[in-house]
Amino acid sequence: MTEMTDGVLHTLFRTEQGGHEQVVLCQDRATGLKAVIALHSTALGPALGGTRFHAYASDEEAVQDALNLARGMSYKNALAGLDHGGGKAVIIGDPDILKSDELLLAYGRFVESLGGRYVTACDVGTYVADMDVVARETRWATGRSPENGGAGDSSVLTAFGVFQGMRASAQHLWGDPTLRGRRIGVAGVGKVGHHLVEHLLEDGAEVVITDVREESVRRILDKHAEDRHAGKVTAVAGTDALIRVPGLDIYAPCALGGALSDESVAVLTAKVVCGAANNQLAHPGVEKDLADRGILYAPDYVVNAGGVIQVADELHGFDFDRCKAKATQIFDTTLAIFARAKSDGIPPAAAADRIAEQRMSEARAARGV
């Protein structure tokens, strides 16, 4: 991206973008790499966030996504109690076509050039094997395989954290953290979603699933044939059908962002929204729509923090039990957010923002920034 269009410049410098500290536009013509690395805040420490590999419709869309995701990571890391700020990177292009070791190595050199201000990891379109390649050019790549000094797949703890958020939601709304007998819809049963389904079935929930990939749905139905025959796990065709399922207690968006729009909230049958997807609110104001309909929203960046807890721990010598114990605290954090929302008379998303902003503000003040 050696040349920036007016649209990219406008996206970068709009004041409402949240005061990002740094945005790096990366290009390597030899490998076809075009990437954006956005650092929202380093108040709490080096910015930490994954690398998304996606075929964006435009450079402007890619920049906007990086900015939004980086800001979300600042809030996520703050509420997870990590000594990290927020950052995110996006690589522009279809990973099935463009991805190569040479491209990932070139990307790793850009990450290394930031001198540790940004620590990367996996995200949509990137995997443990990719981080192993990136790590050949930078010290600041986490989410690597155990064979290469890493912790491996972070989706296990991401799903565990979402499960804790659901338990907290049940405790807040129904007075009991168990999900036994609850009907839960999971949209997206890939990396994280299929682990979440395991927790839910083990806890006695009834699960309804959907995914754009038929093989992901089939994997769960085949694995849980007995539960399927007992009606404990069923599938529907598409998210639009899922959110309209009668008697749904909890809706778990676990795919891409923007799942909660004016249209979807208007027809949503669930009493709780708690899922792994990032940036679930399609635009500001949706959180109020949820509250007006009496739907409890567990902020996505709070409940899906298990993965980032894992990759942050990797920098200090990974210990799964230590990470799981920290991810278990998502239960208490979620309850604290619901309590703050009630006391302040605001939606949970706004309450979570206030708590995160307070921690970042205190960190900046302590450093004299």
Salt bridges, closest charged atoms under 4 A:
GLU16 OE2 - ARG14 NE 3.02
GLU21 OE1 - ARG117 NH2 3.42
ASP59 OD1 - LYS34 NZ 3.22
ASP65 OD2 - ARG52 NH1 3.60
ASP83 OD1 - ARG359 NH2 3.30
GLU112 OE2 - ARG139 NH2 2.87
ASP123 OD2 - ARG52 NE 2.63
ASP123 OD1 - LYS88 NZ 2.98
ASP130 OD2 - LYS99 NZ 2.71
GLU137 OE2 - ARG109 NH1 3.34
GLU198 OE2 - LYS223 NZ 3.32
GLU198 OE2 - HIS224 NE2 2.71
GLU206 OE2 - ARG183 NE 2.91
ASP222 OD1 - ARG218 NH1 3.54
ASP227 OD2 - HIS224 ND1 3.42
ASP240 OD1 - ARG244 NE 3.37
ASP249 OD1 - ARG182 NH1 3.86
ASP249 OD1 - LYS271 NZ 3.64
ASP262 OD1 - HIS283 NE2 2.97
ASP292 OD2 - LYS288 NZ 2.92
ASP313 OD1 - ARG322 NE 2.76
GLU314 OE2 - ARG144 NH1 3.22
ASP344 OD2 - ARG340 NE 2.64
ASP344 OD2 - ARG354 NH1 3.11
